[in-house]
């Protein structure tokens, strides 16, 4: 393998050579003008890297040499271009020495030795400089049958990576050679080589080549008719991969809609004698269900008919694909399944118990999908009696699960975690929200992983799918599920075999959300039993008991504390110190949920709780340490300022600060620790002062480092790596926590740093999460030390205005909140900036489907703008008064609500006509106040009586008839109208 240097000349290619080439019927093309033969200016390498030998004619063509063996007539040769190198070869053949080099490299790359792997990577980089290296790779894959299959396949996979990385720069003949070799060898005798060639074909196709390789699909479809099994199977395998990777393109005009031919063709093979071919055929068609490809919709009845015919196929792969098809059809063409629904449900009940777990898992998905359909209750009610026991049975650990989970290992706390056990953490940026009147609703997230207990089996399996199905069905059928479940539950929960008992505890956790009402009468007996299970001798029973108890934490907290809360907390804290790592993890997560539910109920036990959590610091391995940070942060969020006691601070802070000092700036473990410290700083308030300076400085450094790295990367992306901006986001959020917790005490720290300059850059970052956290910090600094923010307002306000874009909900929310805080500090000086933001705010508050939090913050900010600049905002009153009133009626009485309502009253004073049409909404919003301050109550009184006097007694009577009784009563009682 070698390259030939280029020289320049103005001479043209000799006519004799042109004639020979054209006469032989070959096209030839040169980059630049054609050149005449001329002496070689310096020694040049030949095709394979040897010196040119006598016996070749040399023509100087394009920008390179054309080597033609002199003993052969030129018309016997085929011309092909490689980059700047034109070669004439009859059929590309490797140089033996080069081939041995490539084979050695392939052998070396299978070595587990890291140093060898590094050498291999370097060698690969070098070889990729040679255009024909990829010819060698395809040659090994398709022609070198004497080599072992893993080596041949590896050669194909390296070629696939090259295609992925730089197919566009492959010289045309190399690309053509590879494509031809793939199609000629798709029927290789080895299934591994066929699969590798299939992967290579779809990779080339996905590089925009489907359009540039028009013969590919027709040839593959033709090969399906081959009498040779290997050819048919190889072609189908390649087509399946193309259908997976390019389904949208196949259904587009760009390719002339090949699916019109392909779908009917695939359907013919549903009846093929080979199960592998039948399976490929279904899998190909399945790719087009979710997108409702027209060619499939035109053949939908034939498709469903063929599926039913294969329902009891003896091959598990075929049955799995049939189940998968029915699950997807349930989602997109339920109209076609409804007439057969009874039979389909009966079929799926059988398949959910299939001996092959992959089939059972595919079938189990059916219940998850059916639960989301409006017809679920109607079609499934009569089958619950069969379905529930099947799902419950699927929730037992299989033998392989227990082996993978090391279920027989009870004590492993001293074994360090391997790094791949630790999932990457993603920081969730800070979002500013308001307190509501209604009770705190449970987080949507609490049930997101149905089966938190075994998340190390991160693969979706039958146990998890069965539990998830039971959970969603419990949410559909509610307590109607219980008559089918309760008789089973009793037998499970008290079963002597731990595997069965464990599955019963999981069942109880899975139905917690949907069947809570119906379970309440049984909980006084069940909760003590579950608390007892926390000390079971099997670790997997202890860990699932933690999870299930966390699902009932809301009920536990609603009872007198001594009854269940205290015993549960005591036992959970023991489990946090369990000798098994899985139990520690489950207990820590469950305790965090309990903290969220119990809030200040935990205050009497703080000393005991902190002793346990701090002791765990010295005990935990890496992975659980990260979960422990979360439990401590949640505790701080839940008990708030009650944590600010010298005794508690003395227990908690030293281990946290020790970890903080141990971690390097580029260690991702900083994320959970920073999040935790942010909550602690907010809770401790002035109690955090002794620790704040080093923490503050480090956060500023993290932001500065990330910004500098981002700038270098933007200027020279090939020289520098892109920074992980999560470091900056978490640091900004901790700075927010410090500003919120320390209040005015943060002023000196801000004065001694360049945070405002950094904030200016962060607010303009391309990443929405960075902007989101920046605006949260801006709002907190505005409240804590406005003297440092004020000089920057002229620069900051236009940026805030452009971020009032509801496409990025959280960014928009935090920018809106920050503007509201700035209003309160600026007062009348806000006037030059009103027009920058007002129109966007009014648009957002009138936008349908805007999330509640954003609506509330927008209403507060519009109110505050009106409070400080009523003359500027009041003219638009009529455009926002109705959504403004409905957004704020559910907010608790607080400072933000107070300032916003003062603003609305002042605007009504300036423009009373603006409120007339929607006055009933204003009355309703006023009545939502429980105890407004006296002067605000007076403002309400004057507006209500002013309106009543204006319209007259009779009209007021008619108007107030529209009021709901409760509103009437409140207005009469509080304001005498």
N, C-alpha and C positions, 0 to 999 in steps of 0.2 A: 504494500500500500504506500503510495507516495504522491507527491504533487509535482507538477512541472512548472518552472518559472515562466513568466510571460514577457514577451518583448513586443515592440511595436514596429510596424512597417506599413508603408502605404501601397505595397504591391497587391495585386488581386490574385485570386485562386486561379491556377492554370486552367484554361478551357478544357484540356484533355481530362483533368480530374472531374471537373463539373459534368462533362458529358458522361463519363463512366458512371458517376453517382446517379445522375438523372436517368440515364439509359437503363440502369439496373432497377429503376422504379422506386428508389429510395428518396425520401425527402431529406434534405440536410439544412441545417441552419447554423449560423455563426453569431456569437455575440460581438457586434462591431462589424467592420468590413472583413470580407474574406481576404486571406493573405496568400502570397505565393510561396513556393518552397524556397528555403534559403538556408545557408549554413547555420549550424547550431552555435549560438554565441557563447555558451558555457555548457559544461557537462550537465545533462538533464537526466532525471530518473525516468525509467519506463513505467508502465502500468503498475507492475507489482513492486516497484521500488528497486529493481536492479539497474545497473548502468545499461544504456541502450547498446544493443549488440549489433554487429554487422549483419546485414541481411534484412534491414528494415528500410523502407523509403520514409523520408521525413517530409511532411508538408506543414508549413506554418499557417495555421488557420484560426480565424477569430482572434482570440487572445491566448492561443495555446498551440501545442504541437499535436499533429495528427499522425499517429504511427500506423503504418500499414505494412504487414509482412510482405517482403518483396517477392517471395516465392509463390504468393497466392494471387490469382486474378481478383481485382478489387470487387467485382460484382458478387463474389461468394461471401462477402462480409457485410455484416449489419452495422450501421453507424449508430452509436448512441452517445449522448452528451452526459458528462458528469461534471457539474459545476463549470469551472473554466477549462475543463479537460475534455477534449473530444477523443473517444476511443472507438475503434472499429473492432468489434468482436462478434464471432458467429453466435455464441451463446455464452454468457458470462461464466467464466470458470475461475475458481479461487487459486491463488498461488499456494502451493503445499505448505511452505514455511509460514505464510500468513495464517493459514487455516489452523496449523498446530498451535500458533500463538493464541488464537481466539479460543481454541478448545481448552488450552491450559488455563486461560483466564476464567472460562466457565467453570472449570473444576475448582479453581481457587475460590471463586465467589460462593461456593457451597461450604466453605470452611467456617467453623464457628469462631475462629480466632479474629479478634478485633483488629489487630495490626494487619493481618492479611486482608481483611475487608477494606481497610483504608487504602492499601496498595492497589486493590482491585478498582476502587472508586477512581483513584488517580489515573490508572491505566485506561479505564473507560473514557475519562475525560479526554485523554490524549488520542485514543482511537477514534473518538467521535469527530476529530478534525478531518479524518479521511473520508471522502464521500462514499467509497465502496465498502466501508466497515459494515454498513447495514446490509449489503449484499451477502457478506459472510454470515451474518446472523440469520438471515432467511434461509441461506443455503444449509446451515447446520440444522435448522428446524425442519425443513421440508425434504432435503435430499440425503442427509447423512444418516441413513437407516442403521449403519453399523454402530452408532453411538447409543448410549443408554437414554431412555425416555426422559428422565428428569433433566439431563443436560440439554437435550434438544428443546424441551419445553422452556427451560430457563433462557435459552438463546432467544426464543420467541418473545418471552416476557421483557427481556432487556430491549429488544427491538420495539415492543409496544411502548415502553417508556420513552424511547427516542422519538417514536412517531408522535406521542403526546407532547413532547417538549419542543421538537423542531421539525415537524413534518413539512411545514411550509418551505423550509430551506433545503429539502431533499432535492437533488437534481432530478429532472423529469425521468430519465431512464432508470434511475434507482427506484423511484416510486413505481414505475411501470413494472419493473422486474419483480418487486415485492408483491404487487397486486396480482400479477399473473401466477406467481408461485403459490399464493394463497388459494386462488381458485382451482389451480391444477391439483392441489394436494389436500383439499378439504375432506377427501374420503380416505385419509391415512388409516392404516390398520389399527393404530393406537388411539384409544378414546381420549387420552391425555393430549396427544398432539392435535387431534381434531378440535378439541376444546380450545387449545392455545391459538390455533389458526383462527377459530371463530372470534376469539377476543381481539386478535390482531385486526381482523376484517372490520369489526364494529368500531375499533379505535380509529382506523383510517376513515371509515364512513363518518364518524362524529366530528372529524376535523374539517367539516364542510365538503367532504368528498362524495357524499351521496349524489350531489348534483354533477360532480366531475367524473363520476364512475358509472355512467348510465347502464353499462352492461351488467353491473353487479347483481341487482335484484332479479332481472330476467334469468341470468345464469343460475343463481341459487335456486330460484323457483323451478327451473328446468331440471336441475340436479335432483330435486325431490322425486322425480319420476324414475330415477335410476333403479335398476334391478338390484344393484349392489347395496347392501344394508349400510355399510360404512359411509358411502357417498351420501345416501339419503339422510342418515343420522347427522353427519357432519354439516351438511347444508342446512338442516333444520336447526341444529345448535347455533350456527352463525346467524340465521334469520331470527331466532329467538332473542339473541343478544342485540341485534339491530332494532328489533321491535321494542326492546326495553329501553335502549338508549336514544332512539330517534322517533318515538311514537308520534309526536306532533307533526314532524316533517313528513312522515309517511302519509298523513291525512291532509296534506296541503296541496295547493295548486302548483307549488314550486316544482314538484316531481310528477305532475300530471296524475295525481291521486292513484298511486299504485295499489292502494288497499282494495280498490274495486276489483282487482284481479286476485290479490293475495288472500283476502278473507275467505271467499268461496273456495279457493285452493286449499287453505288450511282446514276448512270444515270437512273436506273430502277425507282428510287423514285421521279424523276422529275414529274411523272404523278400521284403521290399519292393524295388521296382525301383530306388529311389535309394540309392546307397552311403552317403550322409550319414545317411539315416534308419536304415539297417541298423546303422551304427556307433553312433548314439544308442541304439538298442534294446539292443545288447549292453552298452554302457557302463552303461545304467540297471540292467540285471539284475546286472551285475558288482558293483554297490555292496552287494549283499545276500549275497554268497558268504561272506565272512569271518565274518559274524555268524550264519551258518546260519539265515537267516530261514525260518520254517516254510513260508510260501507258496512259496518257491523249492525247499525240500527236497521238497515235495509234487510239484513239477514237474521234479525234477532230471534224470530220464531224457530227457524232451522237450528240456530245455535242452542237455544234452550232445549229443543227436542233431542238434539245430539247429546247434550249434557245429561239429560234424564236417562238416555240409553246407556251411558257409561257409569251411572250411579253406583252399581255394584261391581265395578271392574275389580279384577283380582289384584291389580298393581297399586300399591299404596301411593306412588307418585301421581298416578292418574286420579285416584280418589281425592288426593290433596288438592290438585288443580281444579277438580269439579267443585269441591267445597269453596275454594277461593273465588271461583267464578260466581257461585250463587250468592256469596256474601257481598260481592261488588254489585251484582244485579239488584240485590235488595236495596242498595243505596241509590242506584241510578234508574232502574227500570222496574220498580216494585209493581207497577201496573200490570206488567206481563207475568209476574209471579203470583199475584193475588189469587187467580183462579186455582192455582195448584198449591196454595199455602199450607193446607193441612198435610199433604203428602210431603212437602219440603220439610216441614217441622219434624214430622216423624222420621224422615231420612236423617236430618241433622241430629236428632236425639241419638240415633244409632251411631252416627259417625263421631259424635263427641265422646263415645265410649270405644272408639276404634282401637285395635291392638297396637297400631302404629301411632306413637305419640304426636308425630308431625301432622298426621291426618286429624287426630283429635283436637289439636291446637287450632288448626285452620277452621274446623267445624265450630269450635267454641267461640270463635270471633263472630259467628252468626248471631249469637245471643246479644253480644255487645252492640252490633249494628241494629238488630231488630228493636232493641230498647230505645233507640233514638227515633224510631218511626212512629208517627201518630197512631198507626193501627195496632201497635204492640199489644196493648191491653186486650183489645177485642180478639185478636187471633191467638194469643198465647195463654189467656186465662185457663182454658180447659186443659192445657198441657203442663201447667205448673206442677201438678202432682207427680209427673214423670221427670220433669226437668230439674227440679230442686235437688233431689237425691243425687242426680248425675253430677251437677255442679259441685255439690258438697263433697262428693267422692273424688272429684278432680283436684280438690284443694289439699289433699294429703301430699306430703313430700314423697317423691319417688326415691327408689334406692339410690339412683345416680345423683339426685339432688343432695342426699345426705352425705354421699362420698365427697362431692364437690364442696359442700359446705363444712367439711370436716366435722360432721355432726356428732362424731364419737369423741372429739377432742373437747374436754370440758374446761381445762385450764390452759390458756395460751397468752396470758397478759404479759409474759416476759419476752415473748417472741416479737422481734421488731417487724414492722410492716414492710412489705415490699412496695416500691414506689408505684408499680402499676395498680396496686389496690386502691390508690387514692385518686378519686375522681377530680378532674380539674374544677376549680371553683370559679364561678362568675359572680362578680360583685353586682348587686342590684342598686342602681343609683338612687339617691335620695329624692323623694317626692313630697311636696308640702301638701298636707290635707287638713281639713277642719273637723272639729268635734261635732257629732250629731246628737240630736235629742234622743233618737231611738237607741235601743240597746246595741252594743257592738255586735255586728253580725259575724259569724264565724268566717275565717279566711277561706277563700275558695281553694286555697292550696292544701288544706289539711288532709284531703283525701286523694291527692294527686297520684301518689304511688301507693296503690291499693295494698301493697304488700311490702312495706318498708323493711320488714324484718329480714328479707334475704336479698337485699339489693346487690350483694356481690355476685349473685347469679343474675347479672344484669340482662342476660338473654331473656327475652319474653318466653315464658313456658306455660304449660297447661295449668299449673297451680295458680300462677299470677292471673292468667286469663280467666280462669274459673272464678277467682275472687273478685276480679274487676266486673265480670258479668253479673255476679250476685249483687254487687254494690249498685250497679246501674238499675238492675231489675227491682231492687229494694226501693230505689227512688221513684220507679214507675208505679209499682203495686202497693208501696207503703205497707200498712199493717195486714193487707190481704195475703202477704207472703207468709206471715207467721204460722197459720194453721199447718202449712206444709213443712215448716222449719222446726218449730218448737219440739215436736216429738223426736226429731232426729237429734236436736241439740243436746237434750238431756243425756242421751246415750253417749254422745261424743265427749262432752265436757268432763264426764266422770269416768271415762274409759281407762282401764288399767294400762293399755298400750300407749306409750307416750306419743307415737306418731299420730294416732287417731285423736287423742286428747288435744294435741297441738293444732290439728286441723279444725277442731271444734272452736278453739279460741280464735282462730283466724276468721271463721264463719261469723262469730259474734262481733268481731271488729268490722267485718265487711258490711254488715247490715246496720251498723250504728247510726249512720246518717239517715237512711231511708225509713227505718222502722223504729226510730227513737220513741215515738209516742207509745206504740204498742209494747215496747220493751220496758217502759218505766215501771210497771207493776212487778217485774221480775228482778229489777236491778238491785233492790236491797238485799236479795239473796245472792245474786250473781257477782256483784262487785267484791264482797268479802272472799268469794271463791277465787276470783281472778287475782286478788291481792295475795292469797295463799299460793297461787301458782307462780308468783314472783320468786318463791324460794324452792321451786321444783328442782329435782337433782339434774334434769336435762337442761342444758344451756338453751337449746332451741325453743323449749317450752317457756323458759324465763323471758327470752327476748320477745316472743310473740305476745306474751301477757303484757309486757310493757306497752307494745303498740296498741293492743286492743283497749287497755285502760285509758290510753291517751285519747281514744276516740269517744270515750264516755266522760272525759274530764269536765265538760260543760255541766252535765248532770251532777257529778260529784261535788262541784263547787256550789251548786244551788242548794245542797243539803247543809244542815248544821255542821260546822267544821269538824267537831270531834267524831262525828259519825263515820265519815269515809275519807275526808280530805287529809286528816292528820295521819291515820294509818297508811293511806296510799302514799303520802309524801315520805313518811318514814321508810317504808319498804323500797320506794323508788330510789331514795338516796343510798340505801344499802346496795341496790343493784348498780348504781353509778360506780360503786367501788367493787363490782363483781370481778372474779378472777378470769372471766371470759370476755374477750374483746367485743364480740357481737352483742353480748348482753349490755356491756358498758355503753355501746353506741345506741342501742334501742332505748336504754334507760335515760340517757342524756337527751335524746330527741323527745321522748315522752315527757320528761320533766320540763323541757322548754314549752311544750304545749300546755302543760298544767300551769306553768307560770303565766302564760298569756291569759288563761281563763281566770285564774285566782287573783291576779293583780295584788292589791294591798292586803288580801286575806293572808298573804304569806309573811307579812311584816313581823308577827310575833315569833316566827321561826327562823328569822334571817341569820342569826348567829350559827345555828345548827346547819342551815343550808350552806352558808359560806365555808364553814369548816370542811364540809364534805367536798365542795367544788374545788377548794384550794388543795385538799389532800389528793384529789384526782390529778392535779397538775404534776405531781411527782410520780404518779403511777402510770399515766397513759402513754401509749405509743403514739406515733406521729398522726395517724388518721383520726383517732378519737380525740386527740388534742384539739383538732380543728372544730369538732362538734362541741367540745367543752366551751370554747370561746363563745359559740352561739348561745349556749345555755346561760352563760354569765351575762352576755349582752341582753338577752331576753329578760333575765331577772332584773337588770338595771332599768329596762324599759317599763317593766311591770310595777316595780315598787317606787320608782322615781326618787324623789328627794329623801324618802325614808332611809335610803342607803347612806345618806350623808351624816354618818355618825363616826367619831374617831375610831371606835372599836372595830367597826366594819371596814373602814378604809385601811386600817392597819393590817387586817387579815387579807384583803383582796389585792391591794395595789402592789406590794412587793413582788409576788410571783408574776403578775402581768408585766411589770416594768422589767423584770429579769428576762422574760421571753423577748420583750421589745428590744432589749440591748443585744440579745444573742443573734437576732435575725439580721441578715444583710439586706441592703436596699433592694436587691434584685430577687429576693426570696418571695415566692408567691404566698407563703404562709403569712405574710404581712397582711393580706387581704382580710381574712377572718379576724386577725388580731386588731387591725385598725377599726373594723366594723364594731368589734366588741368595745374597744376603748372609746369610740364615738358615743355609744350608748352610756357607758360608765361616766364619761365626762359630762354629758347632758344631765345625768341623774345626780352626780355628786356636786354639781355647781361649784361653789367656792371651795368645796372640799378637794377639788382636783388641782387647785392652785399650785401646791408644792411640786406637782409632776408636769405642769403644763409647758414649761419652757423647752425642754429637750424634745417633747412630743411635737410641739408647734414647729420648731426649727426643722425637724426631720420631714414633716409634711411639706413644708415649703420647698425643701431640697428635692423631695420626690417629684413635685410638680415641675420644678425648674429643670431637673435632669430629663424628665420625659419630654418637655417642650423642646429642649436643646436637641435631643435625639431625633425627634420628629422633624425638626428643621433640617438636620443633616441628611436624614433619609429623603426628604422632599427634594433637596438639592442634588443629591447623588445616590439614587436608589440602588445602583449596582455596587456601591462601596459600603453602604451602611444598612443595617437591619431596621425594619420598622419597629418602633417601640411598642411595648404592651401598655396601652393607655389606661388599663385598669388600675395601674399603680397611681396614676394621677387622679383618677376618679375617686378612689378610696381615700386618698390624701385630702382631696377637696371636701369630701364628706366628713372626715374627722375634724377638719378645720371648722366646718359648720357646727359640728357637735361641741367643739371648744367654744365657739362664739356664742352658741345658745346657752351652754352651761355656765360659762364664766361671765357672760354679759359684759359690763363695762370694764371688767378686769382684763379683757383681751386687748384693750386699747394699746397698752405699752408694747405688747408683742407685735401688733400690726405696725406700730410706729417704727419699730426697729427692723422691719423686713420690707421686701419689695413685692409683697403679695398683691397689691393693687395693679401693678404692671403685669404680673403673671396672670391675674384674673382677666385683664383686658384681652390677653391672648387666648386664654381658655374659652372665653365667651364667644370667640369666633372660630373655634375648632370645628373641623369637618364632622367630627363624630358626635351624634346627638347626645349620647350619655355624658360626654364631657361638658357640653353646654348646659345640660340639665343640672349637673352638680354645681357648675359655676354660678348659675342663677340662684340656687338654694343658698350658696355661701354669700353671694352679694346681698340677699335679703337679710341673712343673719347678721352680717357685718353692718348693714344699714341700721338694724335695731341696736346693735351693741356699741358701735363707735362711728357714728355718721360723719364725724369730723374728717375721717380719712377717706370716706366715700365721696363726700360732696365735691371736692375739686375735680373728680372724674366724671361727674354726672353728664356734662355736655358730650363726652365721648361715649359714655355707656348707653344713654337713652336711645340713640338711633339703632344700636345693636339689639336692645330689648325690643324695640318696635318691630324689627324684621323677624324676630323669633316668635311673634304672636301668630304662629302658623299651626293650626290644629292638626296638621298632618303628623306632626311630632307631638303627641298629646302631652307627655311628661315635660318636655322642654318648654312647650307653650304654657303649661300650668305653672312651672316655677318662674318663668319670666313674668307672667301676670302677677303672681304673688309678690315678686320683688318690686314691681312697679308700684303696687299698693303700699308696700312698706316705705318706699322712697317718697311717695306723696305725703305720708304722715310726717316725714322729717322736713320736707322742702316747704310745705305750706304754700302760700301764694306764689312762691318762686317757681312752682311747677308749671306755671302758665305757658312758657314758651314750648313746652314739650307735649301739651295736651293733644294737639292735632296729630302728633307722631304716632299716638297709640289708640286714640279714642275710636276711630272708625273700625279698626281691627277688633277691638274689644266688643263693640256693638254687633259686629258680624258674628263673632264666636257665640255670643249669648243667644243669638237667634238661630243658630245652626242646629238642624235636627240631628238627633243621635249623638250629641256631645256628652261625654262622660260627666257624671254628677260632680266629681271633684273639680273639674275644670270650670263647669258652670258656676259653682259656688265661689271659686277664687276670682272668676271674671266679674261676678256681681259685686263682690267685696271691693275689688279694685275700681270698678266704675263708680261705686258709692263714694269711695275715698277721693277719687279724682274730682267728683262733684262737691265733696266736702271742702276741698282746698281751692277749687276753681269753679264755683257754681255757675258763674256767668257763661263760661266756655262750654260747659257740659249740658246745662239745662235745656238748650234748644233741641237737643236730640232725645229728650225724656220720653216722648211718645214711642220712639223706636225700640226702647228696651224695657219700659216699666213692667210689662206683664211677665216676661221671662225672669226679670230681676226679682220680682216678688215671689214667684213660685220657687226660684232657686234657693232663696234664703229662709223660707218658712220653716225648714226642718233643722236649721243650725241652732246649736245651744246658745244661750246668752253668753257673749264674751266680748272682749275689746274690739275684735275685728268686726263683729256684727254691729256693735255700738257705733263705730266710726262710719260704717257704710250707711246705716239708717239715718245718722245725722246728715250725711251727704244727700240722701234722697229727700229729706225734709227741706234742706236748703234749696235744692233744685226745684221742688214743688213751689217754694216761695217765689222763685224767679219766674217759673213757667207753670202756673197752676193748670192751664189748659192741657198740658202734656199728660196729665194723670186722669183727666175726667173720664175718658172712655173705659179705662181699666181700674176705676176706683175700688171696685169690689175686691180686686187682687191686693191692692194696697191695704184695705181693711183687714184682709185675711193675714197678710204678712205682719201687720201691727199686732194682731191678736196672738201671733206665735211667741211674743215676748212673755216671759214669766215674770221677771222683775227688772224692767228698764230703770235706769237712773232717773232721778226726779226731773232733771231738766229735759231729758229726752222724752219722758212721759208727757211733759208740758207741750213739747213740740207736736207730738201725736195728737194731743187733746185739741190744740189750736187748729190743726189741719182738719180733723174729723168734724169739729163744730163749725169751722169756717165753711166746709162743704155743705153741711146740713143747713146752715143759715142761708147759704147762697141759693139752694134749690127749694127751700121752703119745707115746712113740716109735712105737707101732704105728699109731695114728691119723695121726700126722705122715707116716709112710711112705705110707699110703693117700692122704692129701691131696696129698703132693708128686708122686705118680704122675701127677696131672693136668697138671703143669707141662710146657711145651714143653722139649725137651732143652737149648736155649740158656739158658733161665731157670734150669733146674736147675743147670747148670754154674756160672753166675755166682754164684748164691746160695751154692753149696758153696765156691767159690773165695774169695769176699769175706767171707762171714759164717759159714762152717762149719756150714750147716744143710742 
